[in-house]
């Protein structure tokens, strides 16, 4: 029975939410002693699909019912007319979908994927989960109970061998990466304080597959609203000479931002890190590879400024790991509540409703923050992903330029500090014609 206790989790994710859920399912499967592979759909070898004991699809719906970029090739393959009905006969599968009910085609991709898998002969082992961003508690309202039900099904499909027990929640699982600190010098060859274009390939992001990002020079950054108007709106002009980029009416441009300097410095101080220290990462799972963005020698400054999304709202695994690192009884009690089903309303009111960021949470839990193991930061904090902006120019008028009309996001919740949009503030702060102020698009 041990030989067949394997499953593959395939995700289609545009903003990282579905990928985060896929890896969360993978961790739960590991606690149930199931061998797991987690992969983007377009990175998976489709010829292996029919031989898998169990496949879990975790897919988001983007735009007006479109598949995420990292599953488009799989989506086209799945709908080929040449695929015979019944070609996936006996394949056990389950589907968890992510959508937004404010759109007409709510969870369209997940629902259509389910019908197609059934037509091809797949055998559904669990009712699909269709999460909704518009729910008061967000996608978590559907995701947590769905994963719990899935683990029950897995135990039915793959009974535990004699002597094996489910790894309890209070046991800390290994981190994804092992970080080795190098010397303090950031001038050594290969350091990643300022990554080059090829090395900073935006994996799992919204850019088109197979395209390299382009480092564009800002030639103009001009406020177009009156100085006394409440909204700061910027017209930002990028020089794309030599990029070979072609765009048309209705196209969007993805911009890779950097975190704001004040939050970067605050995060580094909270964790007791040295910005000039450098690390090299390796995957603890030998079957996995370190993503391109994390290969080579990485300075702490680069990671905090350009990789960790330290201004995002924490995901559930963040709270679970934070609980492991605290020895303060008050913090332990509160974090235990946040990690429980009964504490989700309290967690929502503390974190999600006021848009409390990771940096702000770490300040509120100093007993845990000072004990966080550096390796686990890559599991606690999602990567900083590109943001999409509608293009406001035409190449018929400005062939070597790309213009963005950007509203600088700033608003208040019940927290003292106003909420600030990471990418809009990053763009607003760029100085035209500066070699040091380039943006990746």
C-alpha positions in Angstrom: 0.0 0.0 0.0 3.0 2.3 0.7 3.9 2.3 -3.0 0.6 3.9 -4.1 0.3 6.5 -1.3 1.2 9.3 -3.7 -0.7 12.3 -5.1 -0.1 15.2 -7.3 -1.5 18.7 -6.7 -1.7 20.9 -9.8 -2.4 24.6 -9.6 -3.4 27.4 -11.9 -2.8 30.6 -10.1 -2.6 34.3 -11.3 -2.0 36.2 -8.0 -0.6 33.4 -5.8 -3.8 32.5 -3.8 -4.4 29.2 -5.6 -0.8 28.3 -5.4 -0.7 29.0 -1.7 -3.7 26.7 -1.2 -2.1 24.0 -3.3 1.0 24.0 -1.1 -1.2 24.1 2.0 -2.9 20.9 0.8 0.5 19.4 0.2 1.6 20.1 3.7 -1.5 18.4 5.1 -0.9 15.4 2.9 2.6 15.1 4.3 1.1 15.0 7.8 -0.9 12.0 6.5 2.3 10.3 5.2 1.4 10.8 1.6 4.1 11.5 -1.0 3.2 14.8 -2.7 4.2 16.7 -5.8 3.0 20.3 -6.2 3.3 21.9 -9.6 1.9 24.6 -11.8 -0.3 22.9 -14.5 1.9 24.1 -17.4 5.0 22.8 -15.7 3.5 19.3 -15.3 4.2 16.4 -17.8 0.7 15.8 -19.0 1.6 12.3 -20.2 1.8 11.2 -16.6 -1.7 12.2 -15.7 -3.4 8.9 -16.5 -1.0 7.1 -14.2 -1.4 9.2 -11.1 -3.2 7.6 -8.1 -4.8 10.9 -7.2 -4.8 14.4 -8.7 -6.0 17.5 -7.0 -6.6 20.6 -9.1 -6.5 24.0 -7.4 -7.5 26.6 -10.0 -8.4 30.3 -10.1 -10.6 32.1 -12.6 -9.2 35.4 -13.9 -10.8 38.3 -15.8 -14.0 37.3 -17.5 -13.8 33.6 -17.1 -10.2 33.1 -18.3 -7.6 30.5 -17.0 -4.5 31.8 -15.2 -1.3 32.2 -17.3 0.4 29.2 -15.8 -2.3 26.8 -16.9 -3.2 28.0 -20.4 -1.2 25.4 -22.2 -2.8 22.6 -20.1 -6.2 24.2 -20.7 -5.7 24.1 -24.5 -4.5 20.5 -24.3 -7.5 19.4 -22.3 -10.0 20.8 -24.8 -8.4 19.2 -27.9 -11.1 17.6 -30.0 -8.8 14.6 -30.6 -8.9 13.6 -26.9 -11.1 10.5 -26.8 -13.9 10.3 -24.2 -12.8 8.0 -21.5 -9.1 8.6 -22.0 -8.8 9.4 -18.3 -11.1 6.6 -17.1 -10.5 5.7 -13.5 -8.4 8.8 -12.7 -9.3 9.9 -9.2 -9.4 13.7 -8.9 -10.7 16.6 -6.9 -11.1 20.3 -7.6 -10.8 23.4 -5.5 -11.7 26.6 -7.2 -11.0 30.3 -6.5 -13.3 33.0 -7.8 -15.2 36.2 -7.1 -19.0 36.2 -7.1 -19.1 39.8 -8.2 -18.1 38.6 -11.6 -20.7 36.9 -13.9 -18.5 33.8 -14.6 -17.9 32.9 -10.9 -15.4 30.0 -10.6 -15.9 29.4 -14.3 -12.6 27.6 -14.9 -13.0 25.2 -11.9 -16.6 24.3 -13.0 -15.6 23.8 -16.6 -12.6 21.7 -15.6 -14.8 19.5 -13.5 -17.2 18.8 -16.4 -14.3 18.1 -18.8 -12.6 15.7 -16.4 -15.9 13.9 -16.0 -16.4 13.7 -19.8 -12.9 12.2 -20.2 -13.7 9.5 -17.6 -12.2 10.9 -14.4 -13.6 9.7 -11.1 -14.4 12.6 -8.6 -13.5 11.6 -5.1 -14.7 14.7 -3.3 -17.3 17.4 -4.0 -15.7 20.5 -5.5 -15.0 23.5 -3.4 -15.8 26.9 -4.9 -14.4 29.6 -2.8 -15.5 33.2 -3.0 -13.4 36.3 -2.4 -16.6 38.3 -1.7 -17.5 36.2 1.3 -17.2 38.0 4.7 -14.4 35.5 5.7 -12.9 35.4 2.2 -11.9 32.1 0.5 -11.0 30.6 3.9 -14.7 29.9 4.6 -14.6 27.2 1.9 -10.9 26.2 1.8 -10.4 25.1 5.4 -13.4 22.7 5.6 -12.7 21.4 2.1 -9.1 20.5 2.9 -10.3 18.8 6.1 -12.8 16.7 4.1 -10.1 15.9 1.5 -7.8 14.5 4.2 -10.7 12.2 5.4 -11.0 11.0 1.8 -7.3 10.4 1.5 -7.3 8.2 4.6 -10.0 6.2 3.0 -8.1 5.9 -0.3 -4.7 5.4 1.4 -5.1 3.8 4.8 -2.2 4.4 7.1 0.2 1.5 7.5 0.3 -0.2 10.9 2.4 1.8 13.4 1.9 5.1 11.4 0.1 8.0 12.9 -1.0 11.4 11.5 1.7 14.0 12.3 0.0 16.3 14.8 -0.4 20.0 14.1 2.0 21.0 16.9 4.9 19.3 15.1 6.8 21.7 13.0 7.3 20.4 9.4 10.6 21.1 7.6 11.0 24.4 5.8 11.0 24.5 2.0 14.6 25.9 1.8 17.8 25.6 3.7 19.6 28.9 3.9 23.3 29.1 4.3 24.7 32.5 5.3 27.9 33.6 3.5 30.3 36.4 4.4 29.0 39.9 5.1 30.5 41.5 1.9 28.0 42.4 -0.8 30.6 43.2 -3.4 31.5 39.6 -4.1 30.8 38.3 -7.6 27.3 36.8 -7.8 25.6 38.8 -5.1 22.0 39.7 -5.7 21.7 43.1 -4.3 20.7 44.4 -7.7 19.5 41.4 -9.8 20.0 41.4 -13.5 17.2 41.1 -16.0 17.7 37.4 -16.9 18.1 36.3 -13.3 15.0 38.2 -12.2 12.6 36.3 -14.4 9.2 36.7 -13.0 8.1 33.1 -12.4 4.5 32.3 -11.4 3.6 36.0 -12.1 1.2 37.6 -14.5 3.7 38.1 -17.3 3.3 36.1 -20.5 5.1 32.7 -20.4 8.4 32.6 -22.2 9.0 36.4 -22.1 11.7 38.1 -20.1 10.9 41.2 -18.2 12.3 44.5 -19.4 14.1 47.0 -17.3 12.6 50.3 -18.6 13.9 53.8 -17.8 11.3 56.3 -16.4 11.4 59.3 -18.7 8.6 61.2 -17.1 6.7 61.0 -13.8 4.1 63.7 -13.6 1.1 64.4 -11.4 -2.0 65.1 -13.5 -4.4 66.0 -10.7 -4.4 69.3 -8.9 -2.1 69.5 -5.8 -5.1 70.2 -3.6 -7.1 67.2 -5.0 -7.5 64.3 -2.6 -6.3 61.7 -5.2 -2.7 61.7 -6.5 -2.8 60.4 -10.1 0.4 60.1 -12.0 1.2 59.8 -15.7 4.3 57.7 -15.9 6.2 57.4 -19.2 8.6 54.4 -19.7 11.2 54.2 -22.4 10.9 50.8 -24.0 13.4 51.3 -26.8 15.0 48.0 -27.6 12.4 45.9 -25.8 10.6 44.7 -28.9 7.4 45.1 -26.9 4.2 45.5 -28.9 0.9 46.6 -27.3 -2.5 47.5 -28.4 -5.7 49.1 -27.1 -6.9 47.3 -24.0 -3.5 45.7 -23.2 -2.1 45.7 -19.7 1.5 46.1 -18.4 2.7 44.2 -15.4 5.1 46.1 -13.2 7.4 44.4 -10.6 7.5 46.7 -7.6 9.8 47.0 -4.6 8.8 47.5 -1.0 8.9 50.9 0.5 12.1 51.8 2.3 10.5 52.5 5.7 8.8 49.1 5.9 12.0 47.4 4.6 14.1 48.9 7.4 11.4 48.2 10.0 11.2 44.5 8.9 15.0 44.0 9.0 15.1 45.6 12.5 12.2 43.5 13.8 13.9 40.2 12.7 17.3 41.3 13.9 18.8 40.9 10.5 21.8 42.5 8.8 20.9 44.0 5.4 24.4 43.3 4.0 24.4 39.6 5.0 23.9 37.2 2.1 22.5 33.7 1.8 22.4 30.8 -0.6 19.3 28.6 -0.7 18.8 25.0 -1.5 15.6 22.9 -1.6 15.3 20.3 1.2 13.2 18.2 -1.2 15.7 16.9 -3.7 12.9 16.6 -6.3 12.3 20.3 -6.3 14.4 23.2 -7.7 15.1 26.6 -6.3 13.1 29.2 -8.4 15.2 31.4 -10.7 14.5 34.5 -8.6 16.1 32.8 -5.5 19.2 31.3 -7.2 22.7 32.5 -6.5 23.9 34.7 -3.7 21.0 36.7 -2.2 21.5 39.7 0.1 19.0 40.3 2.9 18.4 43.7 1.4 17.4 42.2 -1.9 15.1 39.6 -0.3 13.2 42.1 1.9 13.1 44.9 -0.7 12.4 42.9 -3.8 11.2 39.4 -2.9 9.2 39.2 0.3 5.7 40.7 0.2 6.0 42.1 3.7 3.0 44.4 3.2 0.6 41.7 2.4 -2.1 40.3 4.7 -0.9 37.1 6.4 -2.2 33.7 5.1 -3.2 30.9 7.4 0.1 29.1 7.4 1.8 32.3 8.6 -0.3 32.1 11.8 0.4 28.4 12.2 4.2 28.9 12.0 4.1 32.0 14.2 2.4 29.8 16.9 5.4 27.4 16.7 7.9 30.2 17.4 6.5 31.8 20.5 7.1 30.9 24.1 4.9 33.7 25.4 1.7 32.3 26.9 -0.4 35.3 26.0 0.8 35.2 22.4 0.4 31.4 22.3 -3.2 31.7 23.5 -4.1 34.3 20.9 -2.4 32.5 18.0 -4.0 29.2 19.0 -7.4 31.0 18.7 -6.5 32.4 15.3 -5.6 29.0 14.0 -8.8 27.4 15.2 -12.1 27.2 13.3 -13.8 29.0 16.2 -11.3 31.9 16.0 -11.8 32.8 12.3 -14.1 35.7 13.0 -11.7 37.1 15.6 -8.8 36.7 13.1 -10.8 38.4 10.4 -11.6 41.4 12.6 -8.0 41.7 13.8 -6.3 41.2 10.4 -8.3 41.0 7.3 -10.9 43.7 7.9 -8.4 46.5 8.8 -5.9 45.2 6.2 -3.1 44.6 8.8 0.2 43.8 7.1 2.8 41.2 8.0 5.1 43.8 9.3 2.4 45.2 11.6 1.5 41.7 12.9 5.2 40.9 13.7 5.3 44.1 15.8 2.2 42.9 17.7 3.8 39.5 18.5 7.4 40.3 19.5 7.8 37.0 21.5 7.3 35.0 18.3 9.1 37.4 16.0 12.4 37.3 17.8 12.4 33.4 17.5 11.5 33.0 13.8 14.0 30.8 12.1 15.2 32.5 8.9 14.5 29.4 6.7 10.8 29.6 7.5 10.4 33.2 6.2 10.1 31.8 2.7 7.1 29.7 3.9 5.5 32.5 6.0 5.8 35.3 3.5 4.6 35.2 -0.1 6.7 36.5 -3.0 6.2 40.1 -4.1 4.3 39.7 -7.4 3.9 42.1 -10.4 0.9 44.4 -10.5 -1.2 45.0 -13.6 -1.9 48.4 -15.0 -3.9 49.4 -18.1 -1.7 51.0 -20.8 -2.7 54.6 -21.4 -0.7 55.2 -24.6 -0.7 54.1 -28.3 2.4 53.0 -30.2 0.9 54.7 -33.2 1.7 58.0 -31.4 4.7 57.1 -29.2 6.3 54.0 -30.7 9.1 53.7 -28.2 7.2 54.7 -25.1 4.7 53.1 -22.8 2.5 55.3 -20.5 0.6 54.3 -17.4 -2.0 56.4 -15.6 -1.6 55.4 -12.0 -3.7 56.4 -9.0 -1.5 56.4 -5.9 -3.4 54.1 -3.4 -3.7 55.5 0.1 -6.7 55.0 2.4 -7.5 54.6 6.0 -9.0 51.8 8.1 -9.3 51.7 11.9 -5.6 51.4 12.2 -3.5 54.5 12.9 -1.2 54.3 9.9 -2.9 54.7 6.5 -2.9 51.8 4.0 -0.6 52.4 1.0 -0.5 50.6 -2.3 3.0 49.1 -2.7 3.3 49.4 -6.4 1.6 52.7 -6.9 3.8 54.3 -4.3 6.9 52.6 -5.8 6.0 54.1 -9.2 5.2 57.5 -7.8 8.6 57.7 -6.1 10.7 56.9 -9.2 12.9 59.7 -10.5 12.8 60.3 -14.3 16.0 59.5 -16.3 17.8 58.0 -13.3 19.8 54.9 -14.0 19.1 53.8 -10.5 15.3 54.2 -10.9 14.3 51.7 -13.4 11.1 49.5 -13.3 10.6 46.0 -14.5 7.7 45.6 -16.9 
